[in-house]
C-alpha cells in the first residue's frame, strides 16, 4: 500500500484574518476533517504519476461523499445545498 507521509503545512489564521472572515460571514464548521480522508483501507497508483487513489470502507465513504458534496455546494453555489442531490464523488486521490 502506498502511504502518504507528508502533507502541506497548515498555518494558523492571524486574529485579523479571523476577524475579517467572521465580519463577512465566511466562517463555518466543515463536516469533514482531513484525518477522516486519511482513514482509507487501500490505495493504488493513479497511472504513471505521483497520485494515488484511495479506498474507504463503504459505510465511511457514504458519509465522506455527503460531506464532500456539501462542502462543494458551499464553495460553488454560495450555500445552495439543493444541488447536492445531483452530486457524487467518483474517487479520492492524494498526491
CORLINQUI-V845901 format. One line per field, one symbol per residue. psi: psi as a letter, one per 40 degrees, with the letter a starting at -180 (. if undefined). burial: + if it has 24 or more other ideal C-beta (glycine too) atoms within 12 Angstrom, else -. A space follows every 10 residues. Layout:
psi: ???
burial: ???
//
This chain:
psi: hhihdiiiih hihidddddd dddefehihi ehiddddefi diiiigafae iihiiiiddd dddddddddd ddddddefeg eeedeeiihd ihii.
burial: ---------- ---------- ---------- -+----+--+ --+------- -+-+-+---- +--++-++++ ++-+------ --------+- -+-+-
//
